[in-house]
Amino acid sequence: MGNEYILKKDNVRNLIKFIAAFEGKTLTRLKVDINHKYDKTDSLENLTNKLRNGTIKVNELLEVFDVLGYNVVIKKK
């Protein structure tokens, strides 16, 4: 099944940074790839602020994981 990570409210930022590094991407490269794939123009600072403040939207989170090559799976506890 591959690597599995548990996403919690307080670990979103660190988990994204960890997975990005594991996949050989910096957050800067990740944001460039997201902007390219989804035809966006927002900045890295915008993404990092949302991650730090916990205000990232679900669709933005799905875009991040899509670009990193991960599926988001919801599983009962």
N, CA, C and O atoms as a Tripos MOL2 file, in Angstrom:
@<TRIPOS>MOLECULE
protein
  308   307    77     0     0
PROTEIN
NO_CHARGES

@<TRIPOS>ATOM
      1 N           0.8180   -1.2060    0.0000 N.3       1 MET1
      2 CA          0.0000    0.0000    0.0000 C.3       1 MET1
      3 C           0.8570    1.2640    0.0000 C.2       1 MET1
      4 O           0.3340    2.3550   -0.2260 O.2       1 MET1
      5 N           2.1360    1.1440    0.2430 N.am      2 GLY2
      6 CA          3.0070    2.3190    0.2250 C.3       2 GLY2
      7 C           3.0350    3.0200    1.5590 C.2       2 GLY2
      8 O           2.5730    2.4900    2.5700 O.2       2 GLY2
      9 N           3.5830    4.2140    1.5490 N.am      3 ASN3
     10 CA          3.6840    4.9950    2.7760 C.3       3 ASN3
     11 C           2.3260    5.5500    3.1590 C.2       3 ASN3
     12 O           1.5590    6.0050    2.3100 O.2       3 ASN3
     13 N           2.0430    5.5030    4.4450 N.am      4 GLU4
     14 CA          0.8110    6.0780    4.9660 C.3       4 GLU4
     15 C           1.1660    7.0880    6.0390 C.2       4 GLU4
     16 O           2.0390    6.8440    6.8710 O.2       4 GLU4
     17 N           0.4920    8.2100    6.0160 N.am      5 TYR5
     18 CA          0.7090    9.2650    6.9960 C.3       5 TYR5
     19 C          -0.6440    9.6740    7.5490 C.2       5 TYR5
     20 O          -1.6270    9.7210    6.8100 O.2       5 TYR5
     21 N          -0.7040    9.9660    8.8240 N.am      6 ILE6
     22 CA         -1.9480   10.4010    9.4500 C.3       6 ILE6
     23 C          -1.9380   11.9200    9.5220 C.2       6 ILE6
     24 O          -1.0670   12.5280   10.1450 O.2       6 ILE6
     25 N          -2.9230   12.5140    8.8720 N.am      7 LEU7
     26 CA         -3.0410   13.9630    8.8270 C.3       7 LEU7
     27 C          -3.8840   14.4150   10.0090 C.2       7 LEU7
     28 O          -5.0310   13.9980   10.1660 O.2       7 LEU7
     29 N          -3.3020   15.2690   10.8330 N.am      8 LYS8
     30 CA         -4.0110   15.8360   11.9780 C.3       8 LYS8
     31 C          -3.9740   17.3440   11.8650 C.2       8 LYS8
     32 O          -3.1270   17.9100   11.1730 O.2       8 LYS8
     33 N          -4.8960   17.9860   12.5460 N.am      9 LYS9
     34 CA         -5.0100   19.4390   12.4700 C.3       9 LYS9
     35 C          -3.6940   20.1360   12.7980 C.2       9 LYS9
     36 O          -3.3540   21.1480   12.1840 O.2       9 LYS9
     37 N          -2.9610   19.6010   13.7580 N.am     10 ASP10
     38 CA         -1.7440   20.2690   14.2010 C.3      10 ASP10
     39 C          -0.4790   19.8210   13.4720 C.2      10 ASP10
     40 O           0.6090   20.2860   13.8100 O.2      10 ASP10
     41 N          -0.5890   18.9290   12.4790 N.am     11 ASN11
     42 CA          0.6210   18.4900   11.7840 C.3      11 ASN11
     43 C           0.5920   18.7220   10.2720 C.2      11 ASN11
     44 O           1.4720   18.2350    9.5630 O.2      11 ASN11
     45 N          -0.3830   19.4420    9.7770 N.am     12 VAL12
     46 CA         -0.5360   19.6350    8.3260 C.3      12 VAL12
     47 C           0.7260   20.2580    7.7310 C.2      12 VAL12
     48 O           1.2670   19.7540    6.7470 O.2      12 VAL12
     49 N           1.1830   21.3320    8.3180 N.am     13 ARG13
     50 CA          2.3540   22.0440    7.7850 C.3      13 ARG13
     51 C           3.5880   21.1410    7.7660 C.2      13 ARG13
     52 O           4.2590   21.0180    6.7420 O.2      13 ARG13
     53 N           3.8770   20.5190    8.8940 N.am     14 ASN14
     54 CA          5.0740   19.6680    8.9720 C.3      14 ASN14
     55 C           4.9570   18.4460    8.0750 C.2      14 ASN14
     56 O           5.9460   18.0120    7.4830 O.2      14 ASN14
     57 N           3.7680   17.8940    7.9720 N.am     15 LEU15
     58 CA          3.5820   16.7220    7.1160 C.3      15 LEU15
     59 C           3.8180   17.0740    5.6480 C.2      15 LEU15
     60 O           4.4700   16.3170    4.9280 O.2      15 LEU15
     61 N           3.3000   18.2030    5.2040 N.am     16 ILE16
     62 CA          3.5140   18.6240    3.8200 C.3      16 ILE16
     63 C           4.9960   18.8790    3.5690 C.2      16 ILE16
     64 O           5.5310   18.4640    2.5410 O.2      16 ILE16
     65 N           5.6590   19.5560    4.4980 N.am     17 LYS17
     66 CA          7.0930   19.8040    4.3370 C.3      17 LYS17
     67 C           7.8760   18.4910    4.3040 C.2      17 LYS17
     68 O           8.8020   18.3440    3.5070 O.2      17 LYS17
     69 N           7.5130   17.5390    5.1610 N.am     18 PHE18
     70 CA          8.1920   16.2470    5.2130 C.3      18 PHE18
     71 C           8.0060   15.4720    3.9070 C.2      18 PHE18
     72 O           8.9710   14.9680    3.3320 O.2      18 PHE18
     73 N           6.7600   15.3840    3.4480 N.am     19 ILE19
     74 CA          6.4810   14.6240    2.2240 C.3      19 ILE19
     75 C           7.1260   15.3020    1.0170 C.2      19 ILE19
     76 O           7.6660   14.6250    0.1420 O.2      19 ILE19
     77 N           7.0740   16.6230    0.9640 N.am     20 ALA20
     78 CA          7.7160   17.3360   -0.1420 C.3      20 ALA20
     79 C           9.2120   17.0260   -0.1660 C.2      20 ALA20
     80 O           9.7670   16.7380   -1.2260 O.2      20 ALA20
     81 N           9.8600   17.0840    0.9800 N.am     21 ALA21
     82 CA         11.2910   16.7710    1.0500 C.3      21 ALA21
     83 C          11.5430   15.3190    0.6610 C.2      21 ALA21
     84 O          12.5000   15.0240   -0.0540 O.2      21 ALA21
     85 N          10.6950   14.4170    1.1250 N.am     22 PHE22
     86 CA         10.8160   12.9950    0.7930 C.3      22 PHE22
     87 C          10.7270   12.7890   -0.7220 C.2      22 PHE22
     88 O          11.3950   11.9180   -1.2790 O.2      22 PHE22
     89 N           9.8990   13.5970   -1.3760 N.am     23 GLU23
     90 CA          9.7160   13.5040   -2.8270 C.3      23 GLU23
     91 C          10.7270   14.3580   -3.5930 C.2      23 GLU23
     92 O          10.6630   14.4500   -4.8190 O.2      23 GLU23
     93 N          11.6590   14.9820   -2.8700 N.am     24 GLY24
     94 CA         12.7180   15.7580   -3.5140 C.3      24 GLY24
     95 C          12.2950   17.1350   -3.9770 C.2      24 GLY24
     96 O          12.8900   17.6930   -4.9000 O.2      24 GLY24
     97 N          11.2610   17.6950   -3.3400 N.am     25 LYS25
     98 CA         10.7810   19.0220   -3.7230 C.3      25 LYS25
     99 C          10.9160   19.9880   -2.5570 C.2      25 LYS25
    100 O          10.6750   19.6290   -1.4040 O.2      25 LYS25
    101 N          11.2980   21.1960   -2.8660 N.am     26 THR26
    102 CA         11.2200   22.2610   -1.8770 C.3      26 THR26
    103 C           9.7940   22.8070   -1.9120 C.2      26 THR26
    104 O           9.0450   22.5360   -2.8510 O.2      26 THR26
    105 N           9.4220   23.5730   -0.8960 N.am     27 LEU27
    106 CA          8.0960   24.1940   -0.9270 C.3      27 LEU27
    107 C           7.9920   25.1740   -2.0890 C.2      27 LEU27
    108 O           6.9200   25.3420   -2.6700 O.2      27 LEU27
    109 N           9.0940   25.8150   -2.4230 N.am     28 THR28
    110 CA          9.0930   26.7330   -3.5670 C.3      28 THR28
    111 C           8.7690   25.9810   -4.8580 C.2      28 THR28
    112 O           7.9190   26.4130   -5.6370 O.2      28 THR28
    113 N           9.4470   24.8570   -5.0810 N.am     29 ARG29
    114 CA          9.1990   24.0510   -6.2860 C.3      29 ARG29
    115 C           7.7740   23.5060   -6.2730 C.2      29 ARG29
    116 O           7.1070   23.4730   -7.3070 O.2      29 ARG29
    117 N           7.3170   23.0830   -5.1100 N.am     30 LEU30
    118 CA          5.9530   22.5730   -4.9680 C.3      30 LEU30
    119 C           4.9500   23.6340   -5.3920 C.2      30 LEU30
    120 O           4.0140   23.3440   -6.1370 O.2      30 LEU30
    121 N           5.1400   24.8680   -4.9210 N.am     31 LYS31
    122 CA          4.1970   25.9400   -5.2510 C.3      31 LYS31
    123 C           4.2440   26.2750   -6.7340 C.2      31 LYS31
    124 O           3.2030   26.5310   -7.3390 O.2      31 LYS31
    125 N           5.4310   26.2770   -7.3300 N.am     32 VAL32
    126 CA          5.5590   26.5110   -8.7750 C.3      32 VAL32
    127 C           4.7860   25.4400   -9.5370 C.2      32 VAL32
    128 O           4.0690   25.7490  -10.4890 O.2      32 VAL32
    129 N           4.9280   24.1850   -9.1220 N.am     33 ASP33
    130 CA          4.2310   23.0850   -9.7900 C.3      33 ASP33
    131 C           2.7170   23.1810   -9.6310 C.2      33 ASP33
    132 O           1.9710   22.9070  -10.5710 O.2      33 ASP33
    133 N           2.2670   23.5720   -8.4410 N.am     34 ILE34
    134 CA          0.8240   23.7490   -8.2070 C.3      34 ILE34
    135 C           0.2850   24.8640   -9.1060 C.2      34 ILE34
    136 O          -0.7510   24.7080   -9.7520 O.2      34 ILE34
    137 N           1.0010   25.9850   -9.1350 N.am     35 ASN35
    138 CA          0.5600   27.1120   -9.9720 C.3      35 ASN35
    139 C           0.4900   26.7150  -11.4390 C.2      35 ASN35
    140 O          -0.4380   27.1010  -12.1490 O.2      35 ASN35
    141 N           1.4610   25.9510  -11.8860 N.am     36 HIS36
    142 CA          1.4830   25.5320  -13.2830 C.3      36 HIS36
    143 C           0.3370   24.5670  -13.5910 C.2      36 HIS36
    144 O          -0.3940   24.7460  -14.5660 O.2      36 HIS36
    145 N           0.1920   23.5520  -12.7560 N.am     37 LYS37
    146 CA         -0.8250   22.5260  -13.0180 C.3      37 LYS37
    147 C          -2.2450   23.0720  -12.9110 C.2      37 LYS37
    148 O          -3.1170   22.6900  -13.6920 O.2      37 LYS37
    149 N          -2.4810   23.9600  -11.9530 N.am     38 TYR38
    150 CA         -3.8360   24.4450  -11.6930 C.3      38 TYR38
    151 C          -4.0630   25.8840  -12.1710 C.2      38 TYR38
    152 O          -5.0510   26.5190  -11.8020 O.2      38 TYR38
    153 N          -3.1340   26.3910  -12.9980 N.am     39 ASP39
    154 CA         -3.2520   27.7200  -13.5860 C.3      39 ASP39
    155 C          -3.5380   28.7830  -12.5220 C.2      39 ASP39
    156 O          -4.5100   29.5340  -12.6150 O.2      39 ASP39
    157 N          -2.6800   28.8260  -11.5230 N.am     40 LYS40
    158 CA         -2.8020   29.7840  -10.4300 C.3      40 LYS40
    159 C          -1.6310   30.7420  -10.4580 C.2      40 LYS40
    160 O          -0.6460   30.5080  -11.1590 O.2      40 LYS40
    161 N          -1.7340   31.8130   -9.7030 N.am     41 THR41
    162 CA         -0.6520   32.7890   -9.6440 C.3      41 THR41
    163 C          -0.3060   33.2000   -8.2160 C.2      41 THR41
    164 O           0.4960   34.1130   -8.0190 O.2      41 THR41
    165 N          -0.8960   32.5450   -7.2160 N.am     42 ASP42
    166 CA         -0.6170   32.9670   -5.8460 C.3      42 ASP42
    167 C           0.8080   32.5690   -5.4350 C.2      42 ASP42
    168 O           1.4450   31.7340   -6.0780 O.2      42 ASP42
    169 N           1.2790   33.1710   -4.3740 N.am     43 SER43
    170 CA          2.6840   33.0870   -3.9950 C.3      43 SER43
    171 C           2.9630   31.9650   -2.9980 C.2      43 SER43
    172 O           2.0540   31.4140   -2.3780 O.2      43 SER43
    173 N           4.2320   31.6500   -2.8680 N.am     44 LEU44
    174 CA          4.6960   30.7170   -1.8500 C.3      44 LEU44
    175 C           4.3500   31.2610   -0.4670 C.2      44 LEU44
    176 O           3.9400   30.5090    0.4180 O.2      44 LEU44
    177 N           4.5140   32.5560   -0.2890 N.am     45 GLU45
    178 CA          4.1920   33.1760    1.0020 C.3      45 GLU45
    179 C           2.7270   32.9440    1.3690 C.2      45 GLU45
    180 O           2.4090   32.7020    2.5330 O.2      45 GLU45
    181 N           1.8410   33.0170    0.3820 N.am     46 ASN46
    182 CA          0.4210   32.7730    0.6070 C.3      46 ASN46
    183 C           0.2010   31.3450    1.1260 C.2      46 ASN46
    184 O          -0.5380   31.1310    2.0870 O.2      46 ASN46
    185 N           0.8530   30.3760    0.4740 N.am     47 LEU47
    186 CA          0.7310   28.9790    0.9020 C.3      47 LEU47
    187 C           1.3020   28.7820    2.3000 C.2      47 LEU47
    188 O           0.6620   28.1540    3.1440 O.2      47 LEU47
    189 N           2.4840   29.3040    2.5560 N.am     48 THR48
    190 CA          3.1000   29.0970    3.8750 C.3      48 THR48
    191 C           2.2940   29.7710    4.9810 C.2      48 THR48
    192 O           2.2030   29.2420    6.0890 O.2      48 THR48
    193 N           1.7130   30.9270    4.6920 N.am     49 ASN49
    194 CA          0.8580   31.5840    5.6880 C.3      49 ASN49
    195 C          -0.3720   30.7300    6.0030 C.2      49 ASN49
    196 O          -0.7550   30.5880    7.1640 O.2      49 ASN49
    197 N          -0.9820   30.1660    4.9690 N.am     50 LYS50
    198 CA         -2.1530   29.3130    5.1830 C.3      50 LYS50
    199 C          -1.7840   28.0690    5.9950 C.2      50 LYS50
    200 O          -2.5400   27.6470    6.8700 O.2      50 LYS50
    201 N          -0.6360   27.4950    5.7050 N.am     51 LEU51
    202 CA         -0.1950   26.3110    6.4610 C.3      51 LEU51
    203 C           0.1030   26.6820    7.9100 C.2      51 LEU51
    204 O          -0.2830   25.9540    8.8250 O.2      51 LEU51
    205 N           0.7800   27.7990    8.1270 N.am     52 ARG52
    206 CA          1.1320   28.2220    9.4790 C.3      52 ARG52
    207 C          -0.1090   28.5860   10.2960 C.2      52 ARG52
    208 O          -0.1920   28.2770   11.4840 O.2      52 ARG52
    209 N          -1.0760   29.2510    9.6410 N.am     53 ASN53
    210 CA         -2.2720   29.7090   10.3520 C.3      53 ASN53
    211 C          -3.3800   28.6580   10.4100 C.2      53 ASN53
    212 O          -4.3840   28.8430   11.0970 O.2      53 ASN53
    213 N          -3.1910   27.5580    9.6880 N.am     54 GLY54
    214 CA         -4.2170   26.5190    9.6650 C.3      54 GLY54
    215 C          -5.4590   26.9270    8.8920 C.2      54 GLY54
    216 O          -6.5650   26.5050    9.2260 O.2      54 GLY54
    217 N          -5.2850   27.7500    7.8540 N.am     55 THR55
    218 CA         -6.4330   28.2460    7.0990 C.3      55 THR55
    219 C          -6.4680   27.7230    5.6630 C.2      55 THR55
    220 O          -7.1990   28.2540    4.8270 O.2      55 THR55
    221 N          -5.6910   26.6970    5.3780 N.am     56 ILE56
    222 CA         -5.6800   26.1330    4.0260 C.3      56 ILE56
    223 C          -7.0130   25.4300    3.7740 C.2      56 ILE56
    224 O          -7.5350   24.7380    4.6480 O.2      56 ILE56
    225 N          -7.5510   25.6130    2.5830 N.am     57 LYS57
    226 CA         -8.8360   25.0040    2.2170 C.3      57 LYS57
    227 C          -8.6140   23.5620    1.7730 C.2      57 LYS57
    228 O          -7.5170   23.1860    1.3620 O.2      57 LYS57
    229 N          -9.6600   22.7760    1.8630 N.am     58 VAL58
    230 CA         -9.5680   21.3660    1.4880 C.3      58 VAL58
    231 C          -9.1370   21.2100    0.0410 C.2      58 VAL58
    232 O          -8.2800   20.3780   -0.2560 O.2      58 VAL58
    233 N          -9.7120   21.9950   -0.8720 N.am     59 ASN59
    234 CA         -9.3400   21.8650   -2.2790 C.3      59 ASN59
    235 C          -7.8710   22.2290   -2.5050 C.2      59 ASN59
    236 O          -7.2220   21.6410   -3.3700 O.2      59 ASN59
    237 N          -7.3390   23.1810   -1.7480 N.am     60 GLU60
    238 CA         -5.9240   23.5360   -1.8470 C.3      60 GLU60
    239 C          -5.0510   22.3980   -1.3230 C.2      60 GLU60
    240 O          -4.0030   22.0940   -1.8940 O.2      60 GLU60
    241 N          -5.4840   21.7840   -0.2530 N.am     61 LEU61
    242 CA         -4.7640   20.6490    0.3150 C.3      61 LEU61
    243 C          -4.7430   19.4800   -0.6700 C.2      61 LEU61
    244 O          -3.7240   18.8080   -0.8240 O.2      61 LEU61
    245 N          -5.8670   19.2460   -1.3270 N.am     62 LEU62
    246 CA         -5.9290   18.1850   -2.3320 C.3      62 LEU62
    247 C          -4.9960   18.4840   -3.5040 C.2      62 LEU62
    248 O          -4.3770   17.5690   -4.0480 O.2      62 LEU62
    249 N          -4.8900   19.7400   -3.8930 N.am     63 GLU63
    250 CA         -3.9600   20.1190   -4.9590 C.3      63 GLU63
    251 C          -2.5180   19.8550   -4.5490 C.2      63 GLU63
    252 O          -1.7270   19.3480   -5.3450 O.2      63 GLU63
    253 N          -2.1740   20.1970   -3.3120 N.am     64 VAL64
    254 CA         -0.8170   19.9610   -2.8060 C.3      64 VAL64
    255 C          -0.4780   18.4790   -2.8970 C.2      64 VAL64
    256 O           0.5620   18.1060   -3.4390 O.2      64 VAL64
    257 N          -1.3560   17.6420   -2.3690 N.am     65 PHE65
    258 CA         -1.0690   16.2110   -2.3690 C.3      65 PHE65
    259 C          -1.1060   15.6160   -3.7740 C.2      65 PHE65
    260 O          -0.3710   14.6710   -4.0620 O.2      65 PHE65
    261 N          -1.9400   16.1490   -4.6400 N.am     66 ASP66
    262 CA         -1.9700   15.6970   -6.0270 C.3      66 ASP66
    263 C          -0.6230   15.9540   -6.6990 C.2      66 ASP66
    264 O          -0.0660   15.0640   -7.3410 O.2      66 ASP66
    265 N          -0.1090   17.1530   -6.5530 N.am     67 VAL67
    266 CA          1.1720   17.5060   -7.1680 C.3      67 VAL67
    267 C           2.3070   16.6750   -6.5690 C.2      67 VAL67
    268 O           3.2800   16.3660   -7.2560 O.2      67 VAL67
    269 N           2.1840   16.3160   -5.2940 N.am     68 LEU68
    270 CA          3.1980   15.4680   -4.6650 C.3      68 LEU68
    271 C           3.0480   14.0000   -5.0630 C.2      68 LEU68
    272 O           3.9300   13.1840   -4.7940 O.2      68 LEU68
    273 N           1.9210   13.6680   -5.7090 N.am     69 GLY69
    274 CA          1.6990   12.2940   -6.1610 C.3      69 GLY69
    275 C           1.0480   11.3990   -5.1170 C.2      69 GLY69
    276 O           1.2350   10.1820   -5.1330 O.2      69 GLY69
    277 N           0.2880   11.9940   -4.2140 N.am     70 TYR70
    278 CA         -0.3670   11.2360   -3.1500 C.3      70 TYR70
    279 C          -1.8790   11.3330   -3.2670 C.2      70 TYR70
    280 O          -2.4100   12.3680   -3.6700 O.2      70 TYR70
    281 N          -2.5710   10.2600   -2.9160 N.am     71 ASN71
    282 CA         -4.0270   10.2630   -2.7870 C.3      71 ASN71
    283 C          -4.3630   10.5910   -1.3430 C.2      71 ASN71
    284 O          -3.6090   10.2570   -0.4280 O.2      71 ASN71
    285 N          -5.4800   11.2350   -1.1480 N.am     72 VAL72
    286 CA         -5.9870   11.4800    0.1980 C.3      72 VAL72
    287 C          -7.0950   10.4730    0.4280 C.2      72 VAL72
    288 O          -8.0770   10.4350   -0.3130 O.2      72 VAL72
    289 N          -6.9330    9.6580    1.4590 N.am     73 VAL73
    290 CA         -7.8930    8.5890    1.7510 C.3      73 VAL73
    291 C          -8.5090    8.8480    3.1210 C.2      73 VAL73
    292 O          -7.8000    9.1310    4.0870 O.2      73 VAL73
    293 N          -9.8130    8.7510    3.1940 N.am     74 ILE74
    294 CA        -10.5190    8.8940    4.4590 C.3      74 ILE74
    295 C         -10.8440    7.4910    4.9420 C.2      74 ILE74
    296 O         -11.4560    6.7040    4.2210 O.2      74 ILE74
    297 N         -10.4310    7.1800    6.1670 N.am     75 LYS75
    298 CA        -10.6050    5.8170    6.6890 C.3      75 LYS75
    299 C         -11.1540    5.9050    8.1110 C.2      75 LYS75
    300 O         -10.6870    6.7040    8.9230 O.2      75 LYS75
    301 N         -12.1410    5.0810    8.3950 N.am     76 LYS76
    302 CA        -12.7150    5.0460    9.7340 C.3      76 LYS76
    303 C         -11.6590    4.6350   10.7480 C.2      76 LYS76
    304 O         -10.8260    3.7710   10.4750 O.2      76 LYS76
    305 N         -11.6990    5.2610   11.9250 N.am     77 LYS77
    306 CA        -10.7440    4.9600   13.0000 C.3      77 LYS77
    307 C         -10.8710    3.5390   13.4700 C.2      77 LYS77
    308 O         -10.1440    3.1180   14.3690 O.2      77 LYS77
@<TRIPOS>BOND
     1     1     2 1
     2     2     3 1
     3     3     4 2
     4     3     5 am
     5     5     6 1
     6     6     7 1
     7     7     8 2
     8     7     9 am
     9     9    10 1
    10    10    11 1
    11    11    12 2
    12    11    13 am
    13    13    14 1
    14    14    15 1
    15    15    16 2
    16    15    17 am
    17    17    18 1
    18    18    19 1
    19    19    20 2
    20    19    21 am
    21    21    22 1
    22    22    23 1
    23    23    24 2
    24    23    25 am
    25    25    26 1
    26    26    27 1
    27    27    28 2
    28    27    29 am
    29    29    30 1
    30    30    31 1
    31    31    32 2
    32    31    33 am
    33    33    34 1
    34    34    35 1
    35    35    36 2
    36    35    37 am
    37    37    38 1
    38    38    39 1
    39    39    40 2
    40    39    41 am
    41    41    42 1
    42    42    43 1
    43    43    44 2
    44    43    45 am
    45    45    46 1
    46    46    47 1
    47    47    48 2
    48    47    49 am
    49    49    50 1
    50    50    51 1
    51    51    52 2
    52    51    53 am
    53    53    54 1
    54    54    55 1
    55    55    56 2
    56    55    57 am
    57    57    58 1
    58    58    59 1
    59    59    60 2
    60    59    61 am
    61    61    62 1
    62    62    63 1
    63    63    64 2
    64    63    65 am
    65    65    66 1
    66    66    67 1
    67    67    68 2
    68    67    69 am
    69    69    70 1
    70    70    71 1
    71    71    72 2
    72    71    73 am
    73    73    74 1
    74    74    75 1
    75    75    76 2
    76    75    77 am
    77    77    78 1
    78    78    79 1
    79    79    80 2
    80    79    81 am
    81    81    82 1
    82    82    83 1
    83    83    84 2
    84    83    85 am
    85    85    86 1
    86    86    87 1
    87    87    88 2
    88    87    89 am
    89    89    90 1
    90    90    91 1
    91    91    92 2
    92    91    93 am
    93    93    94 1
    94    94    95 1
    95    95    96 2
    96    95    97 am
    97    97    98 1
    98    98    99 1
    99    99   100 2
   100    99   101 am
   101   101   102 1
   102   102   103 1
   103   103   104 2
   104   103   105 am
   105   105   106 1
   106   106   107 1
   107   107   108 2
   108   107   109 am
   109   109   110 1
   110   110   111 1
   111   111   112 2
   112   111   113 am
   113   113   114 1
   114   114   115 1
   115   115   116 2
   116   115   117 am
   117   117   118 1
   118   118   119 1
   119   119   120 2
   120   119   121 am
   121   121   122 1
   122   122   123 1
   123   123   124 2
   124   123   125 am
   125   125   126 1
   126   126   127 1
   127   127   128 2
   128   127   129 am
   129   129   130 1
   130   130   131 1
   131   131   132 2
   132   131   133 am
   133   133   134 1
   134   134   135 1
   135   135   136 2
   136   135   137 am
   137   137   138 1
   138   138   139 1
   139   139   140 2
   140   139   141 am
   141   141   142 1
   142   142   143 1
   143   143   144 2
   144   143   145 am
   145   145   146 1
   146   146   147 1
   147   147   148 2
   148   147   149 am
   149   149   150 1
   150   150   151 1
   151   151   152 2
   152   151   153 am
   153   153   154 1
   154   154   155 1
   155   155   156 2
   156   155   157 am
   157   157   158 1
   158   158   159 1
   159   159   160 2
   160   159   161 am
   161   161   162 1
   162   162   163 1
   163   163   164 2
   164   163   165 am
   165   165   166 1
   166   166   167 1
   167   167   168 2
   168   167   169 am
   169   169   170 1
   170   170   171 1
   171   171   172 2
   172   171   173 am
   173   173   174 1
   174   174   175 1
   175   175   176 2
   176   175   177 am
   177   177   178 1
   178   178   179 1
   179   179   180 2
   180   179   181 am
   181   181   182 1
   182   182   183 1
   183   183   184 2
   184   183   185 am
   185   185   186 1
   186   186   187 1
   187   187   188 2
   188   187   189 am
   189   189   190 1
   190   190   191 1
   191   191   192 2
   192   191   193 am
   193   193   194 1
   194   194   195 1
   195   195   196 2
   196   195   197 am
   197   197   198 1
   198   198   199 1
   199   199   200 2
   200   199   201 am
   201   201   202 1
   202   202   203 1
   203   203   204 2
   204   203   205 am
   205   205   206 1
   206   206   207 1
   207   207   208 2
   208   207   209 am
   209   209   210 1
   210   210   211 1
   211   211   212 2
   212   211   213 am
   213   213   214 1
   214   214   215 1
   215   215   216 2
   216   215   217 am
   217   217   218 1
   218   218   219 1
   219   219   220 2
   220   219   221 am
   221   221   222 1
   222   222   223 1
   223   223   224 2
   224   223   225 am
   225   225   226 1
   226   226   227 1
   227   227   228 2
   228   227   229 am
   229   229   230 1
   230   230   231 1
   231   231   232 2
   232   231   233 am
   233   233   234 1
   234   234   235 1
   235   235   236 2
   236   235   237 am
   237   237   238 1
   238   238   239 1
   239   239   240 2
   240   239   241 am
   241   241   242 1
   242   242   243 1
   243   243   244 2
   244   243   245 am
   245   245   246 1
   246   246   247 1
   247   247   248 2
   248   247   249 am
   249   249   250 1
   250   250   251 1
   251   251   252 2
   252   251   253 am
   253   253   254 1
   254   254   255 1
   255   255   256 2
   256   255   257 am
   257   257   258 1
   258   258   259 1
   259   259   260 2
   260   259   261 am
   261   261   262 1
   262   262   263 1
   263   263   264 2
   264   263   265 am
   265   265   266 1
   266   266   267 1
   267   267   268 2
   268   267   269 am
   269   269   270 1
   270   270   271 1
   271   271   272 2
   272   271   273 am
   273   273   274 1
   274   274   275 1
   275   275   276 2
   276   275   277 am
   277   277   278 1
   278   278   279 1
   279   279   280 2
   280   279   281 am
   281   281   282 1
   282   282   283 1
   283   283   284 2
   284   283   285 am
   285   285   286 1
   286   286   287 1
   287   287   288 2
   288   287   289 am
   289   289   290 1
   290   290   291 1
   291   291   292 2
   292   291   293 am
   293   293   294 1
   294   294   295 1
   295   295   296 2
   296   295   297 am
   297   297   298 1
   298   298   299 1
   299   299   300 2
   300   299   301 am
   301   301   302 1
   302   302   303 1
   303   303   304 2
   304   303   305 am
   305   305   306 1
   306   306   307 1
   307   307   308 2
@<TRIPOS>SUBSTRUCTURE
     1 MET1         2 RESIDUE 1 A MET
     2 GLY2         6 RESIDUE 1 A GLY
     3 ASN3        10 RESIDUE 1 A ASN
     4 GLU4        14 RESIDUE 1 A GLU
     5 TYR5        18 RESIDUE 1 A TYR
     6 ILE6        22 RESIDUE 1 A ILE
     7 LEU7        26 RESIDUE 1 A LEU
     8 LYS8        30 RESIDUE 1 A LYS
     9 LYS9        34 RESIDUE 1 A LYS
    10 ASP10       38 RESIDUE 1 A ASP
    11 ASN11       42 RESIDUE 1 A ASN
    12 VAL12       46 RESIDUE 1 A VAL
    13 ARG13       50 RESIDUE 1 A ARG
    14 ASN14       54 RESIDUE 1 A ASN
    15 LEU15       58 RESIDUE 1 A LEU
    16 ILE16       62 RESIDUE 1 A ILE
    17 LYS17       66 RESIDUE 1 A LYS
    18 PHE18       70 RESIDUE 1 A PHE
    19 ILE19       74 RESIDUE 1 A ILE
    20 ALA20       78 RESIDUE 1 A ALA
    21 ALA21       82 RESIDUE 1 A ALA
    22 PHE22       86 RESIDUE 1 A PHE
    23 GLU23       90 RESIDUE 1 A GLU
    24 GLY24       94 RESIDUE 1 A GLY
    25 LYS25       98 RESIDUE 1 A LYS
    26 THR26      102 RESIDUE 1 A THR
    27 LEU27      106 RESIDUE 1 A LEU
    28 THR28      110 RESIDUE 1 A THR
    29 ARG29      114 RESIDUE 1 A ARG
    30 LEU30      118 RESIDUE 1 A LEU
    31 LYS31      122 RESIDUE 1 A LYS
    32 VAL32      126 RESIDUE 1 A VAL
    33 ASP33      130 RESIDUE 1 A ASP
    34 ILE34      134 RESIDUE 1 A ILE
    35 ASN35      138 RESIDUE 1 A ASN
    36 HIS36      142 RESIDUE 1 A HIS
    37 LYS37      146 RESIDUE 1 A LYS
    38 TYR38      150 RESIDUE 1 A TYR
    39 ASP39      154 RESIDUE 1 A ASP
    40 LYS40      158 RESIDUE 1 A LYS
    41 THR41      162 RESIDUE 1 A THR
    42 ASP42      166 RESIDUE 1 A ASP
    43 SER43      170 RESIDUE 1 A SER
    44 LEU44      174 RESIDUE 1 A LEU
    45 GLU45      178 RESIDUE 1 A GLU
    46 ASN46      182 RESIDUE 1 A ASN
    47 LEU47      186 RESIDUE 1 A LEU
    48 THR48      190 RESIDUE 1 A THR
    49 ASN49      194 RESIDUE 1 A ASN
    50 LYS50      198 RESIDUE 1 A LYS
    51 LEU51      202 RESIDUE 1 A LEU
    52 ARG52      206 RESIDUE 1 A ARG
    53 ASN53      210 RESIDUE 1 A ASN
    54 GLY54      214 RESIDUE 1 A GLY
    55 THR55      218 RESIDUE 1 A THR
    56 ILE56      222 RESIDUE 1 A ILE
    57 LYS57      226 RESIDUE 1 A LYS
    58 VAL58      230 RESIDUE 1 A VAL
    59 ASN59      234 RESIDUE 1 A ASN
    60 GLU60      238 RESIDUE 1 A GLU
    61 LEU61      242 RESIDUE 1 A LEU
    62 LEU62      246 RESIDUE 1 A LEU
    63 GLU63      250 RESIDUE 1 A GLU
    64 VAL64      254 RESIDUE 1 A VAL
    65 PHE65      258 RESIDUE 1 A PHE
    66 ASP66      262 RESIDUE 1 A ASP
    67 VAL67      266 RESIDUE 1 A VAL
    68 LEU68      270 RESIDUE 1 A LEU
    69 GLY69      274 RESIDUE 1 A GLY
    70 TYR70      278 RESIDUE 1 A TYR
    71 ASN71      282 RESIDUE 1 A ASN
    72 VAL72      286 RESIDUE 1 A VAL
    73 VAL73      290 RESIDUE 1 A VAL
    74 ILE74      294 RESIDUE 1 A ILE
    75 LYS75      298 RESIDUE 1 A LYS
    76 LYS76      302 RESIDUE 1 A LYS
    77 LYS77      306 RESIDUE 1 A LYS
